[in-house]
């Protein structure tokens, strides 16, 4: 769970989350209209609700296992708060949580998705407890003309998809008036980019009398795109025949924008990595090319000195040249394999992961006179996308190399790699001796487009994508600190 990595930050920002929750205009309207004491609401319920969500994120509690939420429901029910208004209060909490996530500059669509998932799973149980039957909830939603009409994106169509009812929220997000929507096909908000397969699957599901859920790209009246997560279910007559369809949508445009931005960063990072790799190939080939050149020059020199070239010498030169060319060919194979996408996670020892990364950089480290120290405290097996983690190690090691070369103060350059096991994590630490990262920027090194390289050759994407790979693809952690020698990058990978 990606949210696991931000538990401490959420705990530290507990008051901020409550502040955002209770400054939500819709939530304030409900609390004021029922004269609910905000101090009691915060001290007795809000604070503990956040603790519960943190326990769910930490997997200390199951979704729905929360006595304080039951107490809160009893309290709201005693004040005659409707299930629709309960939805607004709960949505306000989710919005506060997401707003705080953005404040912390955690631009991860996986994190937002997990918040949505926990909210939806928990709210379904809450609503079930709050309302006696699903029919009761449906009737209340249909009769709502106030708060829910204003904030919930709802629509009702006949069985051909012709719009019969829409909420104010639907009109607001689409830009169409109610008169422009009623009587029109729901295709009026369909975005041309949406795959035919999505709608084929949607119609097959609801015509089979089942509920369909999924993401849909819609188009506003002004042509602007927006994204919703839709839940569409059929409505029936007394004979069980489909009479139409009822839909509730959640605006997920912000989440999709974050996702799109991250995809752009991934592609930019791949291009940057390709450039780095080409540079490394040039380094790897320099030595064998020099050797081949010397061997070729050896033949005319031998002929000039001795008058002829013996078969023995000729065969030896040909063999030596062949060995150098084989090495160069193997280098190409290694780099080609590196850029193949990992479809499945594979088991591999930490020592082998590190060896793969060092193989790419060995010649570069040798040329730059960097002493490599490996400290194998405890080798263990992890299950990862191998090439991705190797890419992270290459990026970290090359960054360390760059900063040591840039410093160039005459001291012996050293790179220390330590790997060991700690509880349920396999840990790799990479330490340089370049003096460390300045305290005023150490917390920014994982931000996209932030680079410390003075020569401006850095894209500022390497460490950002490295953290994305470790935390979101490998369920691990990537952090940095300073030792008395230099910067220490720490990779933590879960042990299966």
N, C-alpha and C positions, 0 to 999 in steps of 0.2 A: 504494500500500500504506500503510494508516494507521499501521502499526508503524514506518515510516520516520521518523516525527516523534519517536520516543522512543528512537532508537538511542543517543544520548549518555547518556541516563538509564540505559539497560540496561548500558552499558559501566561507568558509575560504580558500579552496584550489582552488579557481577559477584560479589564476595565474598558478598554477601547471598544471591544466587541459589544459589550453591554451598552456603551454610550451610543454606538451606531444603531443598535437595535431599538433603543428607546427614543432616538431622534428621527426614526422613520415616521413620516407624516401619517401614514395609514394606521400604524400601530398606536400612535398618540391619539388619533381620533377615536379608536375603539376603547382605549384605556380611559379617556376622558368621558366618553358617552356613558360608560357604566360606572364612572366614579371609582375606578380601581386605584388603590394606593400604590404609587410607583415605588416608594421605598420598600414596602412589603414585597412587591413583585420582584424587586432586585434581590433583596436579602434572602427571601424565603424560597424563591424559585429560579430566577434568571442565572444567578451565579452557579447553582448546582446543575442546571441544564447544560451549561458549558462544560463543567467537570465531567458530566456523563458523556458528552460527545467526544471529549478528549480520551476517555476510557475506551469508547468504541473504536476510535482511531488507533489506540494502542493495543486493541484486541483484548483488553482486560474485561470487557463486558460485551454481551451480545446486543444487537439492535432490538429495542423493545424492553430490555431489562433495566427499568428505571423507575423506582418508587416515587421519586420526586416529580416526574412527569405525570404520574397518576394523581398525585396530590394537586398539581397544577390544573389538571383537567377537572377535578372535583371543585376546585376553587372557581374556575371560569364558569362551570356549569351552574354553580350556586348563584352566580351573577347573571344567569340567562344569556351568556355569550353564545351566539349561534355557531354551528360548525363552519359556516362560510367565513365568519370573523376569526375563528380559530385558525383557519387556513392562512389568513392575512398575517396573523401574529407569528405563526411558524415561518411563513415566507420572509417576514421581516428579519427573523433570526438568521436564516440562510443568507439573505442579502448582506447582513452585517458581517457574517463570517467571510463571505467572498470579498467584500470591500476591504477588510483587514488583510486578506491574502494579497490583494493588489497593492495595498500600502507597503507591504513587505517586499514588493517587487518579485513575487513568486509567479512568473508568467508561464504557468504550466497547465495545459488543458487537462492533463491526467489528474491534477489536484482538484480542479474545478469539477471534473466528472465524478470524483470520489465524494465530494461534498454533496453534489446532486443525488448520487446514489444513496448515501446515508440518509439524506433528507427525505427522499421519496419512500424508501423502505420504512423509515420510522414514522412518517406522517400517515402512511397507509394504515399502520397499526393504531396510531393515535386516533385517526378519524373513525376507525372501526369501533374503538372503545367509546368514543364520544357520541356516536349515533347508533341507534339500536339495530338498524338494518341498512343494507345498501340501498334499498328502495327509498328509505327515509332520506338518505343523503341526496339521492337523485332528485327527489321531490323538492327538497330544500334548494338545491342548485337551480332547478327550473323556475322556482318562484322568486328567486333573488333578483331584485331590480336595483339594489343599492350598491353596496361595497363590492360584491363579487362581480356584478355587471361592469363595474368600473375597472377592476384589476385582473380578472381572469379572462383569458383569450378563449372564448367559447363560440361554437357554431352548431347549428342543427340543419341537416339537409334531408331531402326525400331520398328514396332509394336509387334515384338517378343522379344524385349529387347536386341537385338544385337547392340553393340556400333558402332556408325558411326563417331562420333566426340567427342573429349574431349579437354578441355583447359589445358594449362601448369599447372595451379593451381591444376587441378585434378590429373595430373601425379605426381606433387610434394607431395601432401598429401598421395597418395596411394602407392607411391614408384615404380609404374609400368611405363614403357616407353609408348609413344603413340603407337608404333608398337605392344607392348604386349597387348594393350587394344582394338584397332580397330579390329572389326570382332569377338570379344569375347562376351559372354553373360555378362550382368551387374552383374551376380552372382559372377563374379571374385573377387569383393570386398565385397561380402556378408559375414558377421560374423556368425559362426555357432550358437552363442548364441541367435541370433535374432528369435523372435517368428514367427511361421508360420502364425499366425493370422495377424501380421503386414503386411506381403506381400500379404495375401489374401485380406485384406481391401484395400491395395494400388492398386492392379490390378483391383479389382471390381470398384473402384472409377474412375481410368483413362480410363478404357474401357467403362465406362458410360459417357465418354466425359466431365468429371469434373476434377478440379484441386485437387491434393492430397498434403497435407502438414503434416509433422510430423518428429519425431526424429528417426534416424536409426543408428544402430551400424555397422560400416564397419570394414574390416580387410585389413591392408597393405600387401604388398608383403612379408615383413619379419615376418608376423604373428602378428604384434602389432595392437591393436585395436584403432580405433578413432571414434568419434561421429560427425554426421552432422545433421543439420536441413534442410530437403529437401523440395523443392517446385517442383512438377512434374506435367506437363500439356501436354495434347495431341496436336499434330499438325495435320492439316487437308489438304486435297486436295480441289479443287474447288467444288467437289460434297459433301463436308462435311464429307468425310470418313476419318477415322484415318489412318495416314501414318507413325506415329512414336510418340516419346515422347521427350520432352525437359525438362531438369532438372537443377536447380540452387541450390547449397548447401552452407550452412554456417557451418564452423568448430565450434562446441560447445564442444569440448573435455575438455577444461578447466572447463567449467560450470559443466559438468558431473562428473569430478574428485572432484570438491567441493561438489557436491551432494552426491557422494559416501562416501566421508570422513565424511560428516555430518551424513549419515545413520549409519556409523560405531560408531560415537560418541553417537548416540541415543541408539544403542544396548548396548554399554559399560555403558551408564548412567542408562539404565534399570537394568542391572546386579548389578550396585552399589546400586541402589535404593532398589532392592530386599534384598540385604545384610543389608541395613539400617532397612528395615521393619522387618526382622527376629530378629534383635537386639531389636527393639521396642516391638515386641511380647514377647520376653523374659522379658523385663521390666514390661509389662502389666500383665504378668502371675505370677510374683514373689509374689505379695501380696496375690492373691487368693489361690495360692499353699500353702503358709505359713498358711493361715486361715484353709484350708482343713486339713493340717497336725495337727494343734492344735485341731480341732474338733474331728478327729479320735483318738487322744491321750486321749481325754476327756472321752471316753467310758470306757476303762479299768481302768482309774483313779477313775471314779465314782463307778465302781463295787468293786474296792479294798476298797474304803472308806465306801460305804454304803451296800456292799454285793450283790447288784443287780442294774440293770439299768431299771428304770421305762419306761413304754411305752411313757409317755409324753416327757421324756428326749431324748429317742431314736428317736421319731418322729421329735423333734426340731432339733437334730443334722443332721438327714437325710435331713430335709428341708433346713438348713443352707448350707450343702454341695451342695445340688442341686442348690441353688442360686449362689454359687461361680462357679460351673461348667457351669451354664447358662451364667454367665458373661464371662467366658473364651471362650465359644462357640460363643458368640456375637462378641468377639474380632476377632476370626478367620473370621467370616462373614464380618466384617468391612474391614479387610485387603484383603479378596478375592474380595470384590466389588471394592476396590481401584485399583486393578490391571486389572479390566475389562476395555478394551479400550472404550473410549467415541466415539460413532458413530456420534452423533448429539450434537450440542450445546444446552444447556438448560438454562432456566432463573433461577436465584437464588439470594437471598439477600446477600449482603456483609457479614452481621452478621452470616449467615448460613455457608458461605464459611470458615470464620475464625473459627467458632465452630467446623466444621468437622476436620480442621487441628489440633486444640487444643486437640480434643478428642483422637487423636493418641498419643499425647505427654504429656497428663496430668500427668500420673504417673511419667514419667521421670522428668518433671519440679518440681513435688512435692518432689521426692527423692533428687534432687539437690538444694532444698530450693530456688527456683526461684520465686519471686513474680511477678504475672502477672497482669498488669493494662490494662484494655480495655477502650478506650475513643471513644464512638459512637457519633460523631458530627452529622452525617447525613447518615442514612442507605438508600441504594437504590438497585435496581435490575440490574444485568448484565446478558448477555447471553454468556456463555463460555462452554468449555469442562471442566466440574466440576472437575473430578479427576485430570486433568493436573494442574489446578490452585491450587488445594489442595496440590498437590505434590510440587509445587513451594513454597507455604507457609510453608509446613513442612520442606523443605530444608533450607529456610531462618531462621526459628525459631530454628531448630536444630543447625545450624551454630552459631547462637547467644548463644545458650546454651553451645556449645562446648568451645567457646572463653571465656565465663564468668567462666566456671569451670576450664579452663586451667589457667586463671589469678589468681584465688584463693587468693585474697588479704585480705580476711576477711570482706569486705563490703557486705551489703545486695545486692544480685543479683536481678536485676529488668529487666523485659521485658515489654515494652510499645507498645501496638498495637492501632493505631488510624485509623479510617476510616471515610471518608466523600466524598462529591461530589464537584467537581470543574469544572464549565462549562459543557462540554460534557464527562467528565471522572469521573469514580468512583475510589477513591484513597485509598489504604491501605498502612500505614507506620508501619514498624516494627523496633523498636529502642532498643538496649541493653545499658548497662552501663559499658561496658568493656574498655572504653577509646578511641575507634575508630580505624580505619585502617590507618597505616602509609601512609603519603602523597606520598611516592615514589612508592607505589604499588597499591594505591586505583584505579588507572585507568586500572589495569591489572586483577582485580578479576573476570571479565567475560570472560577472555581468556581460551580456552580449555587447560586442563592439568596444569593450574596454581593453586597451593594450598598454603594456608597460615598456614596449620596445622603443628605444630612442630613435632607431633608424627608420621607424614608421613602416617596416615590412610586415608587422603583425596585423592580422585581420581583426583580432579581438574576438574571434569565434572559437578558437581551439579549446580553451578551458570551459567556456559555456557549454559546448557540445560534449566535452568530456564528462562534465557533471550530469548532463542529460542522459548520456549513455549509462553511466554507473547507477544513477538513482532511479531513472524511469525504465530502462531496459533491463537492468540487472538487479533491481531492488536492493541496491547497496547505498553506500555513502562515499562522497569525495570531499575532503576538507584540506585546509592548509594552515600551517602555523610556522613560527620561526623557532629555530634552535639556536644554540650559541655559535653555530657554524654558518647556517644559512636557512633557506626555505625547506620545509618538509611537507610534501604532499602525501596524504594518507588515503589509500583506497581500501574500503571495507566491503567485502563480498560475502553474501550469506552462504553458509555451508549446508548443502542438502543432506 
